[in-house]
């Protein structure tokens, strides 16, 4: 069965969000400590969220709070760059 446009293989959604969170954090010129403080989570938890292949999971509330702190629409944290190539 072919993958549909926009469809992400289960488990990959965390990888996509992790990469985008780190990308937008760096684009905003924020350290992981600064973003973690704005979001109200520990810097260690943010580093785990941004780590490649982190499968511990994180809540949609945390992703929403990160998007607000970064000033980006939440949907941008789930966009897969590979689809735009």
C-alpha positions as CSV (number, residue, x, y, z in Angstrom):
1,X,0.0,0.0,0.0
2,X,1.4,3.4,-1.0
3,X,1.8,6.2,1.6
4,X,-0.6,9.1,0.9
5,X,0.7,12.7,0.8
6,X,0.8,14.1,4.3
7,X,0.7,10.6,5.8
8,X,3.4,9.9,8.4
9,X,4.4,6.4,9.4
10,X,3.4,5.9,13.0
11,X,6.3,6.8,15.3
12,X,7.8,9.2,12.7
13,X,5.5,12.0,13.9
14,X,7.8,12.3,16.9
15,X,10.9,12.5,14.7
16,X,9.3,15.2,12.5
17,X,8.2,17.3,15.5
18,X,11.5,16.9,17.2
19,X,13.4,18.1,14.2
20,X,11.1,21.0,13.7
21,X,11.2,22.1,17.3
22,X,15.0,22.2,17.2
23,X,15.0,24.0,13.8
24,X,12.6,26.7,14.9
25,X,14.3,27.1,18.3
26,X,17.6,27.7,16.6
27,X,16.0,30.1,14.0
28,X,14.6,32.1,17.0
29,X,18.1,32.3,18.4
30,X,17.0,30.5,21.6
31,X,19.1,28.1,23.7
32,X,17.3,24.9,24.9
33,X,17.5,26.4,28.4
34,X,15.7,29.6,27.3
35,X,13.0,27.8,25.4
36,X,12.5,25.3,28.3
37,X,12.0,28.3,30.7
38,X,9.5,29.9,28.4
39,X,7.5,26.7,28.1
40,X,7.8,25.7,31.8
41,X,9.6,22.4,31.3
42,X,13.1,21.3,32.3
43,X,16.0,21.9,29.9
44,X,16.7,18.1,30.1
45,X,13.1,17.3,29.0
46,X,13.4,19.7,26.0
47,X,16.8,18.1,25.1
48,X,15.1,14.7,25.1
49,X,12.2,16.0,23.0
50,X,14.7,17.4,20.4
51,X,16.9,14.2,20.4
52,X,16.7,12.1,17.3
53,X,14.6,9.0,17.7
54,X,13.2,10.0,21.1
55,X,10.3,7.6,21.6
56,X,9.3,8.6,25.1
57,X,6.5,10.7,23.6
58,X,5.4,14.1,24.6
59,X,2.0,15.6,25.0
60,X,0.1,17.8,22.5
61,X,-0.1,20.4,25.3
62,X,3.8,20.6,25.4
63,X,3.9,20.9,21.6
64,X,1.3,23.6,21.8
65,X,3.2,25.5,24.5
66,X,6.4,25.2,22.5
67,X,4.7,26.6,19.4
68,X,3.4,29.6,21.4
69,X,6.9,30.2,22.8
70,X,8.4,30.0,19.4
71,X,5.7,32.1,17.8
72,X,5.0,29.5,15.1
73,X,1.7,27.9,14.2
74,X,1.5,24.4,15.8
75,X,1.0,22.8,12.4
76,X,4.5,23.9,11.3
77,X,6.0,21.6,14.0
78,X,4.4,18.7,12.2
79,X,5.3,19.5,8.6
80,X,7.5,17.0,7.0
81,X,10.2,18.7,4.9
82,X,10.6,15.6,2.8
83,X,7.1,16.1,1.4
84,X,8.1,19.6,0.0
85,X,11.0,18.3,-2.1
